C-alpha cells in the first residue's frame, strides 16, 4: 500500500469516525501490531467501555523508537490486518498518523500533530502497566502529559503507582502477544482464537511470518 492509498484510507476513516471536528473523547492505543491480536482488541474495547470514550483508535507505528530495534513486516500489511480486525466494531478505528509521517514514531510528535489538527478532541493515551515505569524515559514526556491523559492497563506483577497522573483500568488478562503468534506460525501451529479469523486468513493468504 502506497502513501496515496494511506491518505485515501485516512479520508474514509475520517468520514466514518466523524470525530475530527466535533470534540470527542478519543483513546489511542499505539503499537507495532505485528500482527494485531485479540489481546489488543480486548484492551481497546474495555478501556473505551470503562472510561466512556467515544472511540479508541489503534495506531500502528512506522519505526518503533526503542533502543533494541524491532523488525516488523511492511506497514501496509499491518494496516490491512488492523482494518480487518476492527471492521465489525464502529467504536474501534485506525489512526495512520505515524505510518504516514514515517521515520521513528515518537508519541510526542504524534500527539502534537493530532491536537494541532483536532484541538477540540480529548486524547487518552493507553499503555500497558509494564510500560508505565518507562514513562520517565519517553521523549518529552512532560510536554506530552500536558496534551493527553495517560491510561494504564493493570498487569499482574506490576505496581499501579506512578509519579505521573495515570488513570488505571482493569482488563481481563490474556497471555498472548505478537511474538507468541509469530513463533506459532514459524512452528506451523494453530493461531485460531488468538487473532480474529479474518486476520488469520489474511496471514495465510499472504504467506506472512513463514
Order of alpha helices (4+ residues) and beta strands (2+ residues): alpha-beta-alpha-beta-beta-alpha-beta-alpha-beta-alpha-beta-alpha-alpha-beta-beta-alpha-alpha
